């Protein structure tokens, strides 16, 4: 696994062009959400805005994740000249339209399924929390006011009793455990769609199965990614102290996002890509 982590850094450095579509998409989404927030006033307009956002996300995911797959495939090719490799890496951008055409509907379906999964998880967490922890007895308005600033949050926490603080801590642990479990269970969903199963629902079940087929390795990968995320989050808390540090952390953050996706795809490619073909070939040989 250590070799896998190291090679993923190499692939990320070679294919850093992957960061360009990601940055542009996040910038575009930010502009769109800011614009929509100011002009959407009615329910039909809100529905139209959500559908547009869904299509934008589906198109980006289809094109960009296919680009990631192609970058990993490109890393396996041998080039006599470095200039030839550089040209092929730059040409990865041209793979985006092909990815959109092939996987757009898959990622639209995935987005809808994801919303359903989050809704089911939210209901289950609420039921479990109310049964084992209980209500904390404060309103949504109090939470909204507390989130206004760190000072307001401190005032809000100071106003809670010991019992309420204890329940709040348990609710936080429950949310963390549920989100961790969900993140692990969905970790291989996207590469499963890109590599083998375009049906998003079928891909979900196949990806979960593959987590347990290589359980030790998948756990090691997830723990590694979790630790990296904690380090980045901790470092990011200091980025607000200085504009220069903030800019540097933004660069690190986008590099981290690309590395995480490349690592997950590289893991899937190394462990599961072409496995079905190999198994079918072995079965045909045994039958003959």
Secondary structure in CASP SS format (residue, H / E / C, confidence):
PFRMAT SS
TARGET T0000
AUTHOR 0000-0000-0000
METHOD secondary structure of the structure
MODEL  1
X C 1.00
X H 1.00
X H 1.00
X H 1.00
X H 1.00
X H 1.00
X H 1.00
X H 1.00
X H 1.00
X H 1.00
X H 1.00
X H 1.00
X H 1.00
X H 1.00
X C 1.00
X C 1.00
X C 1.00
X H 1.00
X H 1.00
X H 1.00
X H 1.00
X H 1.00
X H 1.00
X H 1.00
X H 1.00
X H 1.00
X H 1.00
X H 1.00
X H 1.00
X H 1.00
X H 1.00
X H 1.00
X H 1.00
X H 1.00
X H 1.00
X H 1.00
X H 1.00
X H 1.00
X H 1.00
X C 1.00
X C 1.00
X C 1.00
X H 1.00
X H 1.00
X H 1.00
X H 1.00
X H 1.00
X H 1.00
X H 1.00
X H 1.00
X H 1.00
X H 1.00
X H 1.00
X H 1.00
X H 1.00
X H 1.00
X H 1.00
X H 1.00
X H 1.00
X H 1.00
X H 1.00
X H 1.00
X H 1.00
X H 1.00
X H 1.00
X H 1.00
X H 1.00
X H 1.00
X H 1.00
X H 1.00
X H 1.00
X H 1.00
X H 1.00
X H 1.00
X H 1.00
X C 1.00
X C 1.00
X C 1.00
X C 1.00
X C 1.00
X C 1.00
X H 1.00
X H 1.00
X H 1.00
X H 1.00
X H 1.00
X H 1.00
X H 1.00
X H 1.00
X H 1.00
X H 1.00
X H 1.00
X H 1.00
X H 1.00
X H 1.00
X H 1.00
X H 1.00
X H 1.00
X H 1.00
X H 1.00
X H 1.00
X H 1.00
X H 1.00
X H 1.00
X H 1.00
X H 1.00
X H 1.00
X H 1.00
X H 1.00
X H 1.00
X H 1.00
X H 1.00
X H 1.00
X H 1.00
X H 1.00
X H 1.00
X H 1.00
X H 1.00
X H 1.00
X H 1.00
X H 1.00
X H 1.00
X H 1.00
X H 1.00
X H 1.00
X H 1.00
X H 1.00
X H 1.00
X H 1.00
X H 1.00
X H 1.00
X H 1.00
X C 1.00
X C 1.00
X C 1.00
X C 1.00
X C 1.00
X C 1.00
X C 1.00
X H 1.00
X H 1.00
X H 1.00
X H 1.00
X H 1.00
X H 1.00
X H 1.00
X C 1.00
X C 1.00
X C 1.00
X H 1.00
X H 1.00
X H 1.00
X H 1.00
X H 1.00
X H 1.00
X H 1.00
X H 1.00
X H 1.00
X C 1.00
X C 1.00
X C 1.00
X H 1.00
X H 1.00
X H 1.00
X H 1.00
X H 1.00
X H 1.00
X H 1.00
X H 1.00
X H 1.00
X H 1.00
X H 1.00
X H 1.00
X H 1.00
X H 1.00
X H 1.00
X H 1.00
X H 1.00
X H 1.00
X H 1.00
X H 1.00
X H 1.00
X H 1.00
X H 1.00
X H 1.00
X C 1.00
X C 1.00
X C 1.00
X H 1.00
X H 1.00
X H 1.00
X H 1.00
X H 1.00
X H 1.00
X H 1.00
X C 1.00
X C 1.00
X C 1.00
X C 1.00
X H 1.00
X H 1.00
X H 1.00
X H 1.00
X H 1.00
X H 1.00
X H 1.00
X H 1.00
X H 1.00
X H 1.00
X H 1.00
X H 1.00
X H 1.00
X H 1.00
X C 1.00
X H 1.00
X H 1.00
X H 1.00
X H 1.00
X H 1.00
X H 1.00
X H 1.00
X H 1.00
X H 1.00
X H 1.00
X H 1.00
X H 1.00
X H 1.00
X H 1.00
X H 1.00
X H 1.00
X H 1.00
X H 1.00
X H 1.00
X H 1.00
X H 1.00
X H 1.00
X C 1.00
X C 1.00
X H 1.00
X H 1.00
X H 1.00
X C 1.00
X H 1.00
X H 1.00
X H 1.00
X H 1.00
X H 1.00
X H 1.00
X H 1.00
X H 1.00
X H 1.00
X H 1.00
X H 1.00
X H 1.00
X H 1.00
X H 1.00
X H 1.00
X H 1.00
X H 1.00
X H 1.00
X H 1.00
X H 1.00
X H 1.00
X H 1.00
X H 1.00
X H 1.00
X H 1.00
X H 1.00
X H 1.00
X H 1.00
X H 1.00
X C 1.00
X C 1.00
X C 1.00
X H 1.00
X H 1.00
X H 1.00
X H 1.00
X H 1.00
X H 1.00
X H 1.00
X H 1.00
X H 1.00
X H 1.00
X H 1.00
X H 1.00
X H 1.00
X C 1.00
END
